[in-house]
Every structure is written in C-alpha cells, then in structure tokens.
Amino acid sequence: MPPAKVFIAGAGVAGLAAIGTAAGLGAIVRANDTRAEVADQVVSLGGEFVKVDYEEEGSGGGGYAKVMSEGFQKAQREMYAKQAREVDIIITTALIPATGAAPHHRRHGEVDEAGQRDRRHGGRAGGNCELTEPGKAW
C-alpha cells in the first residue's frame, strides 16, 4: 500500500504539529504558509514546503501571517486546487489574528471527481471554507 499524501495549509503551531504527526505516520507531507520563513520548519519536520507562485511577503506582527493581496490569494487558490487533485488528505489550520480563519476553499463537503471529500476545520474562528458556520460542526 502506498503512503498517504497529505497537504497542510498553514504552518503555524497546529500546522507544524500536523506535519510532524503525518510524517511520523509515514505520509508524504506537503505544506504551505504565507510566511516564507517557516519553510525550514516544514522541511525539518519531514515535509515539503510548497511555494505560491506569487511574490509577496506574508509575515504580519508577532510571527503571525497577515491578510494577503487578492493577487496572492488567487495564485494560492490555484496552488491549492492543484494540491487537492494530487493528495489524499487536506488539513487546513490557517488563522490570521483579529480576522478569523482564512477561507482557502469554497466547496468543502462536496465530493470531487477523484472521490475525495473535504471536511471543514477551524470552525470556531469561521473556518477555512466560506461555507463553514462558526461554531457549528458537521
């Protein structure tokens, strides 16, 4: 049986924990974050850092990410769509202080052509999906 392929959006504390756990279980792990400086941390935990094909600094205050431009977000969504076609599991952990969870995905809960089903995460903060209702589990 081949190892699971995992993509993790957001390489803060929760994302790094997910990377370490997935890699420790033998998965092939890829991760992304708007902050380029976390790339070394992703690699040190056994993951591959996937860069967005758009140049913009993503660090905000206090080591957190910041809200990115619409151009960056478009390029990021394109990269996420490509990753979604290639992996078995997607874990979304991205959170920007004072703004809530960053909506990366628009179609959570729907089954795509490969038979994958997305689940919603980060619901307390609004979720990484536009369809998530804060505080509601499904």
C-alpha positions in Angstrom: 0.0 0.0 0.0 1.5 3.4 -0.9 1.8 6.1 1.8 -0.9 8.7 2.1 -0.2 12.1 0.6 -1.1 14.9 2.9 -1.3 18.7 2.2 -1.4 21.1 5.1 -2.5 24.7 4.7 -0.9 26.8 7.4 2.4 26.1 9.1 1.8 27.7 12.5 1.7 25.7 15.7 -1.2 23.5 14.7 0.1 23.0 11.1 3.6 22.1 12.3 2.1 19.6 14.7 0.1 18.1 11.9 3.2 17.9 9.7 5.1 16.1 12.4 2.3 13.7 13.1 1.6 12.9 9.4 5.3 12.5 8.6 5.8 10.3 11.7 3.0 8.0 10.5 4.8 7.6 7.2 2.8 10.0 5.0 4.2 12.1 2.2 3.6 15.6 3.5 3.4 18.9 1.7 2.6 22.2 3.4 2.2 25.9 2.6 2.1 29.1 4.6 2.2 32.7 3.5 5.3 33.2 5.7 8.4 32.1 3.8 10.4 31.8 7.0 8.5 28.7 8.1 9.7 26.7 5.1 12.8 25.5 7.0 10.5 24.4 9.9 8.3 22.4 7.5 11.3 20.6 6.0 12.8 19.9 9.4 9.7 18.0 10.4 9.7 15.9 7.2 7.5 17.9 4.9 8.0 19.6 1.6 7.2 23.3 1.5 5.0 24.3 -1.5 5.5 27.9 -2.5 2.8 30.0 -4.1 3.9 31.3 -7.5 3.5 35.0 -6.5 5.9 37.2 -4.7 4.6 38.9 -1.6 5.8 38.9 2.0 3.3 37.1 4.2 4.6 37.9 7.7 2.4 40.0 10.0 3.1 41.2 13.5 4.2 38.8 16.3 5.2 36.0 14.0 1.7 35.6 12.6 0.6 35.7 9.0 -1.1 38.7 7.5 -4.0 39.1 5.1 -2.6 38.8 1.6 -3.5 40.7 -1.6 -6.2 39.4 -3.9 -3.5 38.6 -6.5 -1.7 36.4 -4.0 -4.9 34.8 -2.8 -5.8 33.9 -6.4 -2.4 32.3 -7.0 -2.8 30.5 -3.7 -6.2 29.1 -4.6 -4.8 27.8 -7.9 -2.0 26.0 -6.0 -4.5 24.6 -3.5 -6.6 23.2 -6.4 -3.6 21.5 -7.9 -2.6 20.0 -4.5 -6.2 18.9 -3.9 -6.0 16.8 -7.1 -2.8 15.1 -6.0 -3.2 14.3 -2.3 -5.4 12.1 -0.2 -5.8 14.3 2.8 -6.0 18.1 3.2 -5.6 19.7 6.7 -6.4 23.4 7.0 -5.1 25.2 10.0 -4.6 28.8 8.8 -5.7 31.5 11.1 -4.9 35.2 11.0 -5.3 37.0 14.4 -8.2 39.5 14.6 -9.6 38.4 11.2 -10.5 34.8 11.8 -9.7 31.7 9.7 -8.5 32.3 6.2 -11.0 30.9 3.7 -8.9 28.7 1.4 -11.6 26.5 -0.1 -15.1 27.1 -1.3 -16.5 23.6 -1.8 -16.0 21.7 1.4 -18.3 18.8 1.9 -18.7 18.1 -1.8 -17.1 15.1 -3.4 -14.8 15.9 -6.3 -14.1 13.8 -9.4 -11.5 11.8 -7.6 -13.9 10.8 -4.9 -12.3 13.0 -2.3 -14.4 14.6 0.4 -13.3 17.8 2.1 -14.1 18.4 5.7 -14.4 21.8 7.4 -11.8 22.8 10.0 -11.2 25.8 12.2 -15.0 26.3 12.7 -14.7 28.3 15.9 -12.9 31.0 14.0 -15.0 30.9 10.9 -13.3 28.0 9.2 -11.1 27.8 6.2 -14.1 27.3 3.9 -16.6 30.0 3.0 -19.5 27.6 3.8 -18.5 27.0 7.4 -20.7 28.4 10.1 -18.7 29.5 13.1 -19.0 27.0 16.0 -21.1 24.5 14.0 -19.7 21.0 13.5 -20.8 18.8 10.7 
